[in-house]
Amino acid sequence: MYALMVRFLAGMLAIAFVLALADKVPFEASAIATTTLVSVVSCYVFNLLLARFFKVRPNPESWLISSLILALIVGPASLSASWLPLLIAAAAAMASKYLLRFKSRHIFNPAAVGVVTMYLTTGTGASWWIGVMPLTVLVVAGAILIGYKIRRLKMAVVYIVAFLLLFFTLNGTGLPLSDNAKLIEGLLLNSPLFFFALVMLPEPATSPANHRLGYAYAVLIAFGGVAIQRFLPSIPYSLELSLLLGNILARVVEKIDYFTMTLVKQDKLAPTIELFTFEPQPKVNFVPGQFLEWTLPHSSPDSRGVRRWFTISSSPTEKLLLLTTRFADKSSSFKTALRALKPHQQVFARGLEGDFVMPSDKTKPLVFIAGGIGITPFRSMIKYLVDSGERRDIILIYATKTAEDLVFMDLFHEASEAFGLKIVTVVSNPPENWSGYKGQISPAVIKEEVPDLLSQLFYVSGPEPMVEALSQLLGEMGVPRSNIRQDFFPGYTNDLLTKK
């Protein structure tokens, strides 16, 4: 997510530079280059100094994202212009991450803090130069992709719709139709609306992780921005101020817990799958199937960064917390650092969330379909059912490449005896004496093992391409979309499903 945002913002600056060289935008290419250089260097220096002062390891991506956003909304400054306003914005943005914090998490969007501080100290405001044609079209195209990937596109859409409705309710009443048309054109094609909504609004560190709260957050910020423009026109920067006010409300309303995870032991479950056992502090009160965002600072992180989301493999009935993951031949720097952890070393986690949980109706028949490492949320659910003595009607379809990759099978057999869990295994490359299904999950396997498809609630977990394809396949087989729950694992390929 963070790496994708860096690439998008850097790409926008590069495209703007090329368009400026071709005289397609009203800015000088040298000014764009200067603004970018000053913003990136100053944010890097200020962030490094603050990190050393507070004795913390600086995040290698966050400061860069803030610096690129500032470069896109401040200036562009020419070689002869004063760099002081941009330096102040950079300093304030970085300082806000270290000084304005609550429960080890910064409260405000750094770029918004930087812009407001720049105006209050120098009288210089942000130009939001990225909000001009043809850059607006590029912003929309790229940011929609990012919003989809980080699952916050709906939040941005809610904000844009709410902003437009509120704006025209308060400002457009009584205006001629042609004037309203010009207002719409200006807001959609030559304004910072899209960049603000698609890039700054959904910043993960300062916006709600809960989707419903996220929609309310978007509406409130839209209302704040329009209200400031309409009733307090002497106060500039309504977008930035409304975002900062929304950041405060998000922190008040949303409860974010932080956990220190101390490694107890590490076990190899399969040739490429390892289980990490942690002692959490404080205790994690979760529902089986939920996940946490894990942060593991390490030297020389690759482009995927220092954060990952991992589903909790353990049950709430267990004292220790389990993390299960697969390792490739050439793993990311994060997983390499995770594998190198020694007992008593610590990792940090936050943001417990996820709605991939069992329904409250215990009589509803369930079908769990797991592809590879997608078995982890089901391990949590099934262990909870075994320990609590709760009985449910569940069919588990578990697909892997080899029989060695089938993990937690002892628990599943225990669950089969405890409450009748039906276990269906599908292995792509099975041994000669294999008694389960050979190959991949297919419509034939599902039809043969799952009675009365329309009455079942399907939970699909595994590689993202597999989850998307299998959900589509179930829909084609007549399963209502409302009866399909998804939990996907990015970064893996779909080689466990066939539609034939």
Secondary structure as UniProt FT lines:
FT   HELIX           2..21
FT   TURN            22..23
FT   HELIX           29..54
FT   TURN            60..61
FT   HELIX           62..73
FT   TURN            79..80
FT   HELIX           84..99
FT   STRAND          101..102
FT   TURN            103..104
FT   STRAND          105..106
FT   HELIX           110..122
FT   TURN            129..130
FT   TURN            133..134
FT   HELIX           135..149
FT   TURN            150..151
FT   HELIX           153..171
FT   TURN            172..174
FT   HELIX           177..189
FT   HELIX           193..195
FT   HELIX           196..200
FT   TURN            201..202
FT   TURN            204..206
FT   HELIX           211..231
FT   TURN            233..234
FT   HELIX           238..253
FT   STRAND          258..270
FT   TURN            271..272
FT   STRAND          273..281
FT   TURN            288..289
FT   STRAND          291..295
FT   TURN            303..304
FT   STRAND          307..312
FT   TURN            316..317
FT   STRAND          321..326
FT   TURN            329..330
FT   HELIX           333..339
FT   TURN            343..344
FT   STRAND          346..353
FT   TURN            362..363
FT   STRAND          366..371
FT   HELIX           372..375
FT   HELIX           376..388
FT   STRAND          394..400
FT   HELIX           403..405
FT   HELIX           409..419
FT   STRAND          422..427
FT   TURN            432..433
FT   STRAND          437..438
FT   HELIX           443..449
FT   HELIX           453..455
FT   STRAND          457..463
FT   HELIX           464..476
FT   TURN            477..478
FT   HELIX           481..483
FT   STRAND          484..489
FT   TURN            490..491
//
